[in-house]
Amino acid sequence: MLTQSDEQRMLVDMVDGLLVAEGHAWSNFAEQGLLSMPFATGRGGLDSSAADLSLVMGALGRADVDLPFLASAIIGSRLVRNLASPAQRLDWAPKIAAGTMVLALAHAEPGQHFDAAPVGAIAEPTASGFSLTGQKTMVLGGKHATHFLVSAAGPSGLKVFLVPADAAGVTMSPHWLGDGAELTLTGAELSSSNLLDGPDAATFLAAALDHGLAGLVAGAVGAMEQLHHLTIDYLKTRKQFGVAIGSFQALQHRAVDMLIELEQARSMRDHATAALDADPTIRRRAVIAAKAYIDGAARLLGETAVQLHGAIGMTLESPAGRLFRRLSTTQMQLCDRTQCLHELSLSPASLLEEDE
């Protein structure tokens, strides 16, 4: 695991404190400046590193808190930072930092959830701007969003639009999967000022998705850390036949297996985070490799934790049960294990040989 600086340890302590306090809320994150972390210092932000954002995601995973930090402060804010015009950033960034504008990327489409560039949604020019029509699925953070960043095929290629959640022609349906949603656009009318018209939208969209995957991995590792902690504590306190069940050698072996998976997951998280500033091909390979590994490790660690907790581990009244549900949900977000492994199998031979 990467060594944390004094400032990073202070950041973790602050976020942990916010999350254990009664009534932890989105507004508290805004008040502490956490929602301005991705923006440049010259534009009212903190210009925080990917490692700092990873630490916040880890804290959210450990606390099992449902806040749209990943969707809005990492994925959405990165797109605004890179694709929005100076005037748009001047308008939107303070609202995002204050928590009054909550973003969610609506990119995946039915039948091609994890493709890099779905083009089913169409943006047709109108006299005053554009009309958007299409279907988006598995919109991470969609239940919390005040605005969606919608990818669509325009007259000159892939474009990204800021779409208010309450705009005419926009229908949002909560998804059964975590805080996600389904989005239907039926001739949603937008002005030209809603178009994020920076150069090469596809490149910056891919980068935002990779940063999102790295954040998702960090949140999952945080949840795994807490689940491991709860399980070890349970083994020390739960008694059977007059002794703590943690004294049984077979259960000790299972606990060691959990720790091994957790340590390897931390290494994959750190590798993915460190690669976010690398060449796009290397960056993509690092994040999907991390996601593929974490999905498998989370399932093994989660199932083991539930088994060691016994029947109570299967219930949502149990913190272990809720963390297991969170990890199970994460496995289906942004890029599932099957798709990640498929992408890795298509990597150029030179890249596959780098780590050998």
Salt bridges, closest charged atoms under 4 A:
ASP6 OD1 - ARG9 NH2 2.24
ASP16 OD1 - ARG62 NH2 3.47
ASP47 OD1 - ARG81 NH1 3.00
ASP64 OD1 - ARG326 NH1 2.94
ASP66 OD1 - HIS144 NE2 3.35
ASP91 OD1 - LYS95 NZ 2.92
GLU109 OE2 - LYS136 NZ 2.84
GLU182 OE2 - HIS175 NE2 3.11
ASP197 OD1 - LYS159 NZ 3.27
ASP210 OD2 - ARG283 NE 2.70
ASP210 OD1 - ARG284 NH1 2.67
GLU225 OE1 - ARG62 NH1 3.16
GLU225 OE2 - ARG266 NE 2.95
GLU225 OE2 - ARG269 NH1 3.86
GLU263 OE2 - ARG266 NH1 2.57
ASP270 OD1 - ARG269 NE 3.05
ASP295 OD2 - LYS291 NZ 2.95
GLU303 OE2 - ARG299 NE 3.08
GLU343 OE2 - ARG284 NH2 2.77
ASP355 OD2 - ARG285 NH1 3.31
